[in-house]
Amino acid sequence: RVLFRSDQNSYLSDPGWMDAPVEVQREVRIRYIENLYRLFDELKKKFPAVLFESCASGGGRIDLGMMSRMDQAWVSDNAVALDRIFIQYGYLNAMPANTMVSWVVDNIIGHPQQPVSLEYKFDVSMAGVLGVGSDIRKWTPEEREIAKRKIAQYKEIGPLVQQGVLHRLVSPFEHNRCALQYNAEDGQSAVVFCYNMARYVPGSQLIDRGASILKFRGLNPQQQYVVKKV
């Protein structure tokens, strides 16, 4: 499937025109957005099979008007797994997981080295629309096997992650871990991600003041569930 990404990193600077009436001098910002919406309305009509992705190098283009016209969004150029836990938790407060593009990447130049494993990176990215932005030619055979296994897992749970009902169980802003739960609409199954950040964030305590028990939400209390670790 063809992917079209629109990156609006170049914003309007010093908009307006001096010889226009005062009441319309700032209309250029509004007209720009209206025409941008109109452009994508036409593109969606002419190319219905194309997957459209919004991108703004930091999430500056996920307003509801744009997202109603886009299939997914590049949330941030910061794809470092530990940082993404915070970014994605915030994004999921307002936007659905099936719009949240999340890539597994190598260490970023100029950024502190990621202390987490490749498996951890995949687990973080699997909370949204999983992608791989690494040079897999440089991966070891063991890393390729990990990627193969994780991608297979995502193909199994991906529909539930992307279409399920999300419950944000534990906030990384308040604790040294984060937990997300995606339930099937009928409550028959769920996917839960629990990220331990205390092992990787310098100065973190392994145990914080929060409860050590993870309480699931939205499930049928009268039903028995089988817990499976993947």
Salt bridges, closest charged atoms under 4 A:
GLU27 OE1 - ARG31 NH2 2.77
ASP41 OD1 - ARG69 NE 2.86
GLU42 OE2 - LYS45 NZ 3.83
GLU53 OE2 - ARG5 NE 2.80
ASP63 OD1 - ARG61 NH1 3.40
ASP71 OD2 - LYS44 NZ 3.28
ASP83 OD2 - HIS111 NE2 3.18
GLU119 OE2 - ARG149 NH1 3.39
GLU119 OE2 - LYS150 NZ 3.86
ASP123 OD1 - LYS150 NZ 2.67
ASP135 OD1 - ARG137 NE 2.89
ASP208 OD2 - HIS175 ND1 3.15
